[in-house]
Amino acid sequence: MRLIPLAFSLSFFTACALASETEIGTSLLKDISDTTKIATQTNQNIDYQPFILSILHSDDLSKLGVRTLGEALTLVPGVDMAANTMNNRTPIFRGSNPTAYGQSTLVIDGFVVNDHFFSGYDAYLDLPIELIERIEVVRGSGSFIEGVNGYAGTINVITHAKSASISDQKGRLFTHTGSDDAIGVGGWAQYSGEKWNLILDAFTQRDDLQSPVQVTDTAVSPNSPQTGYAKLGMHHSGFGITYSYDAFELNGRFNNYKNNSAFGNLNALPNADGMLQQPSWYIQSKYTLPITNNTTLILKASMMEDSWKSDSRPLPTGTYTFLLNPITLATKTVTFMDGYWASLMVKSRRITGGTSVHYDGFDTHHLTSGIESTWDEAIDSYSVTSDKTGLTTNILDYTDTPFQYFKYQNAKRQTTNFYLSDTMTVNDQIAIAMTLGMTSTSDINSDFYGRASIVYQPTRNDIFKIMAGTGNRYPSFQEMYLTWSLYAGGNPNLSAEKVKSLEAQYLRKINTNLTAGLNLFYLVNSQQIVRDATNTFQNYGKNVIQGGEAELRGKLSADDTLTLSYSYIYGTVKDKNGNESALPYTASHLIKAAYSYDFDNHWTLGGIWNYVGSKKRYISDTRDDLAAYNTLDLALGWDMNAPKGWYVQGVIKNITDTTVRYPAPESTYADDYPIADRTFWIRMGWKF
């Protein structure tokens, strides 16, 4: 099926213009006439935006017992979760390459936080929901964030630090405690003057989570496997700042995420106190300059640093046969008398500058053009491990030798992104939005991308959308520059993954508070980056994915909130030789239901039910499909709706005590990655 290679990516300004300035039809204007101001500030009027879009509000999420950003994302139709041996989690959008990272983009307060090493954002998935005002999720390529063109999806997180100026609430303090010795505290506060506004937030949290059942690591040492509990605990702290003065804005965030070594980065159970660390920080400045009545210039500059650190014993005492060269299949047998110890680190920096121009001089058009340049570089690294000959128990520094784990000297990339978008009104019932862009990189070929959308509203209550797009996902530093090991081997000759998408949506506004929708999608993902039989990253082949999502969201009455969705996903994988098999590690059926009810002015009961269907393996994996599972959460809260004052809530998650498992590749953990079972916790706080 051939797709239109034209696309669009609406910025926040374009989305607001579509909701409040351009006329999709007189019925749209009547629908939002009383809510234009709040819609343009909070993006609540999502039905008319040219995306398949979900918006999750923190107040609704809190009443359901949701504690973190990662938990909130599991409520989005078509989104599942996966992880690797280090429990590095990633949301999977509609089955798009479940073994890779960077398929989706996470944006916090206008800044892309995907890291350099994995191109993921696991370190931010435990961000407390109390710091977040809302979460906007676009399923599919593109986004309405200026200059951001997500590959499989885009997650836009708006914290209270970014949106507090539109609320009467000036701050919050919160705490929680519960299973696995979990405990956390945090808060945010706003201060303002005549022309300036300052919002600060901070938090710290930890838990001692471990796998709910024991696992056996038969992969590395099959003659003497280890059995035990994988340590999944985490320590997480951070703070953020947003300052604005007139047309100038400055925002930044420090995030320090630490977790236990989980299932081990060499597919063997590591020592119990092994630790992974992913600290990062960023700062971004923005200046908005009106040029004329119809023209606005926006200038941006930013800097980000992130690190990946691992300190553990990934292999116990024993004798191992290593593959030295995946081409010649040369091997070597090594005995580690005290096990294999490794202390590894890579630190990267990103510097970005860009500008965009917005023009509203035409009656039926809103034009945006922008250019942004980014300089990425690994600026530090070390590789300190046991003597790799196995002849001694000494710890040696292999950083600047052929035996370093990461070729940080080669990890550099300069990227320039240029885009031009237009939102236009055709008549009272039809609007069109589109963007063309080009991304040029120093280590990979340049690529064009684009997206186009038509929104048609024949009646007040019926909305149709058709969207087509193309996008690219560039390899991470890990995929290109990792030295070959039991975990994986980098490939500096990789090309970007490519997607062509066709989407359609029909929305029926049952009433002003309740909307039903049907979404259909057809995706062709080519040059997918996977690990081959030698664990080397390769552009493997093509995935064709199709399916649909049916959803109902809104209010049945003034006292409740409901979201209900069913997602069907079917896909095939075709390798370079033309061999075809079923899409692995993807549930064909997902059912998600969330409901909260306010009994009176004080008590609120909420619940979440998730069904994740069975998942197929790679064609070479002889194990049975990963079994389907259900989870059910219940939450009872006091004064959760109060705009100010104290509140408290008790939550039981996974009441049926189901063992939630993420799929593990063959030759790693035969019983996959058991992640969670039943837990309980209590949250309380004070709004002021």
Secondary structure as UniProt FT lines:
FT   HELIX           12..20
FT   HELIX           26..32
FT   TURN            33..35
FT   HELIX           36..42
FT   HELIX           46..48
FT   STRAND          53..57
FT   HELIX           58..63
FT   TURN            64..65
FT   HELIX           69..73
FT   TURN            74..75
FT   TURN            77..78
FT   STRAND          79..82
FT   TURN            85..86
FT   STRAND          90..93
FT   TURN            94..95
FT   TURN            98..99
FT   STRAND          104..108
FT   TURN            109..110
FT   STRAND          111..112
FT   HELIX           122..124
FT   TURN            125..126
FT   HELIX           129..131
FT   STRAND          132..139
FT   TURN            146..147
FT   STRAND          153..159
FT   HELIX           160..163
FT   HELIX           164..166
FT   STRAND          171..178
FT   TURN            179..181
FT   STRAND          182..192
FT   STRAND          196..207
FT   STRAND          215..216
FT   TURN            218..220
FT   TURN            222..223
FT   STRAND          227..228
FT   STRAND          234..245
FT   TURN            246..247
FT   STRAND          248..260
FT   TURN            265..266
FT   TURN            272..273
FT   STRAND          275..277
FT   STRAND          280..290
FT   STRAND          295..315
FT   STRAND          318..325
FT   TURN            326..329
FT   STRAND          330..336
FT   TURN            337..338
FT   STRAND          340..359
FT   TURN            363..364
FT   STRAND          365..386
FT   TURN            388..389
FT   STRAND          395..397
FT   TURN            399..400
FT   TURN            402..403
FT   HELIX           408..410
FT   STRAND          412..425
FT   STRAND          430..441
FT   STRAND          447..459
FT   TURN            460..461
FT   STRAND          462..473
FT   HELIX           477..481
FT   TURN            492..493
FT   STRAND          497..511
FT   TURN            512..513
FT   STRAND          514..526
FT   STRAND          529..531
FT   TURN            533..534
FT   STRAND          536..539
FT   STRAND          541..554
FT   TURN            558..559
FT   STRAND          560..575
FT   TURN            576..577
FT   STRAND          580..582
FT   TURN            584..585
FT   STRAND          589..598
FT   STRAND          603..612
FT   TURN            619..620
FT   STRAND          629..638
FT   TURN            640..641
FT   STRAND          645..653
FT   TURN            655..656
FT   STRAND          660..662
FT   TURN            666..668
FT   TURN            670..671
FT   STRAND          673..676
FT   STRAND          679..687
//
